[in-house]
Amino acid sequence: MDVIFSKNAFQGRHVVIIGGCGDIGMEIARQFQAAGASKIALVDINTELAKGSSFIPIQTDLSKVESIEEAVQDLYKISDKWHILVTTAGIFIGKTLLDCEANEWDSLMEINARAVFYFSKLIAKSMVQRKEGKIIHIGSGSTYYGTPGSGVYSASKVVINQLTQTMAVEWGPSNVQVNAVLPTVTETKFLEFVTKDPLHSKFRKKLKEKMPMGELLQPEDIAPLVLFLASKSANAINGAIIPIDGGSRLVST
């Protein structure tokens, strides 16, 4: 694991990662730890991976507003200052638009959009009062184009792009910077849900061929940018929506 920051770059900083026990969240947590973050809380529905580590597990059902509120209360019992929030939470339901049901739309929007908005809002209140904070959302490169079989998922992630820009405008005057990172398809356990789906197999094959390096992303391709955006070096970056896709979005079909 390459870490671009020194061992004390984030000394004294407290980090919250929602969806923190997924592959991308865990890699981001490990890199913050290697860069000296003092407290790292992982908020997830399944916190087994956080047990036995120095990470702080906060078990939460992000589909329920009450559960989010309880999680934030628990966080502020642990520390009265959380300096960095990273939102990696997300679920995937792979269906064409004709096949997707209303309740599946609701589930995607609850986790991928509403939870990000509401958790950010509750954490940002303290950041705005203290006039200091960093929020980094993990969106999706699928928001750049039509993706057969995952249109509703992509729609839920488009919400993240708009939230990022509006949060940046509303909270920026209080020295809270909000940015988004948009990875393309990444090799994670999350991807295993769709590996046998012919629509997505075709999409991934096409995407891989477009990737200049000829490979899909790994979690370690994403974490360094998140740490940079969370650092003081990125204080002038606010409201940015940054793709990580090897330039594949620029290659014509």
Summary of the structure (lengths in Angstrom):
residues: 253
radius of gyration: 17.4
end to end distance: 33.8
largest distance: 51.6
contacts: 876
relative contact order: 0.15
helix: 48%
strand: 17%
